[in-house]
Amino acid sequence: MTKLLEGTSVQKTLCHTKCLFSLGTTFVVGLSSQMSGCSLLHTANQSEKARYPDKLQCLDAPLLSDDTCFNAYPFQITENMICAGYLEGGKDSCQGDSGGPMMCDGQLQGVVSWGHGCALRKKPGVYTKVCNYISWIKNTMASG
């Protein structure tokens, strides 16, 4: 986990297991989640070329229900995934953000994983559900 300072300076901070959601965490539909990354920026003007940002980009997006997620991606969603985003499109994590954090209330809840395109209508972002990997994370951190 990194914390952005002024300009391009980055300061490393440690992520202790207390910042991770616990096994069996209940996700609240509509709860705001925050994602960050440096993927390509697309504009509404199709003639403009997409570009990479100069600064880390952040997005607030609501958590979506399992039913909404399953309906957006039939037969593709597992119990290890959660969806977040805007069904009307326009805002989303994108290629280049994969592996980045999804935070809720200061805790790591997900990891940017995949989606269909970027910010498309009825195609929210899909995130790896971190709470399902708590044991593996703790074991890996303890052995490292």
Secondary structure, 3 states (H helix, E strand, C coil): CEEECCCCCEEECCCCHHHECCCCCCCCCCCEEEEEECCCECCCCCCCCCECCCCCEEEEEEECCHHHHHHHCCCCCCCCEEEECCCCCCCCCCCCCCCCEEEECCEEEEEEEECCCCCCCCCCEEEEEHHHHHHHHHHHHHHC
